[in-house]
Amino acid sequence: MKQQSAATHLPLLNGKGQPASDGAVNKRRFGQLGFTVTELLVVIAVVAVLIGLLLPSAQAVREANNRTAVRNSLPDICCAARDFHEQNGRFPASFAELIRLCEDKLPNLRTECCSNVLGLMRLGLPMVNGYIFTITGASESTWKLQAVPASPGKTGSLGFMIDQDCNVSSFPIPDAGVIRERMFTKILAKGAEVVTELFNSTDVGPSAIPLARDFVRSPDTLPIVFSALDSNGDEVVTPQEILSRGPGPGGFIDFIKEEMEFGAGNEDVSSLPGVSLSDLKGDNAAALFSYEGLCHLTQLFVQHHGVADSLCAKLTAAEAAEARGNARAKAGALRAYRNEVAAHSGKTLTDREATILTTLSQTL
């Protein structure tokens, strides 16, 4: 099957960066008539803001929400387990036993904790809120339950344990931070690929390249992007709003959904809280349109440390020349960077990676 270009998946935005009305969609399609430099820059800014600011903030809120929900559910499960112990002289060895106890009680005789356990069951217990719950020990006198993230580093980074006395403890999940960092690195690489394709596969792409860094970095751009993603206008952007925008340019939104594993462990994506504009701190352009960001991408793509160091040294020289106001030295350093990238294309770099690095260097 022939791969579709990123342009065929562009979200429909009007000139202000907001979703076009149905009437505007009917009148013109980006894939048919092309789009303006400003419209392209807004789409590229959406990708940059998602990578650099919005997704990291949304991930932190996501983990905190799941963590709190799981922590709050543990006392109810323990309470129901103690009810089971009172009736049977032992603690339940499975959730099936525990749920059967609660289901067998008449609604007006159920304890609140039993009602809450049945509510958790309807949400998917023993997998709920992005966590997997497991009864790890049960006897006449002792009982232990463990809850761990269904996708470590994504749905959560802490595990929980509760005992027969309803004492709750937490513990870090090994390598969760490494997994999260790897996740964002993959999203960064995909976003760089999408942006490069947008620059190279559209009529106005070449005109947008020298404008991209200043446009994305402008303090006026972040509110435009935020408004475009805030589909219900409540001044909060939620994961559900991000994921409901279709596949995104070059399938970028679909890639985010798959890589971040939204919904794993019966995580209720629709109930995940969002982030406000004031929560987003930092440089919109840092991930894709900065010397440091391009060096990071270079190190990600180039497996040979010596080559990566040499390329990053040229970027450092270009940045220093820019700071001095020496446009000629800056151009020379960037030209040397691109020449070295070209020399390693097909060797330490794939042709695709070389195209990405070369194109993004032209935005600096």
Secondary structure as UniProt FT lines:
FT   HELIX           6..9
FT   TURN            15..16
FT   HELIX           22..27
FT   HELIX           30..33
FT   HELIX           37..49
FT   HELIX           50..54
FT   HELIX           55..88
FT   HELIX           95..104
FT   HELIX           107..109
FT   HELIX           112..123
FT   TURN            124..126
FT   STRAND          127..128
FT   TURN            129..130
FT   STRAND          131..138
FT   STRAND          143..149
FT   TURN            153..155
FT   STRAND          158..163
FT   TURN            164..165
FT   STRAND          168..172
FT   TURN            174..175
FT   HELIX           176..201
FT   TURN            203..204
FT   HELIX           205..217
FT   TURN            219..220
FT   HELIX           221..229
FT   TURN            231..232
FT   HELIX           239..243
FT   TURN            244..245
FT   HELIX           249..251
FT   HELIX           252..260
FT   TURN            261..263
FT   HELIX           264..266
FT   HELIX           269..271
FT   HELIX           277..279
FT   TURN            284..288
FT   HELIX           291..301
FT   HELIX           305..324
FT   HELIX           327..344
FT   TURN            346..348
FT   HELIX           351..361
FT   TURN            362..363
//
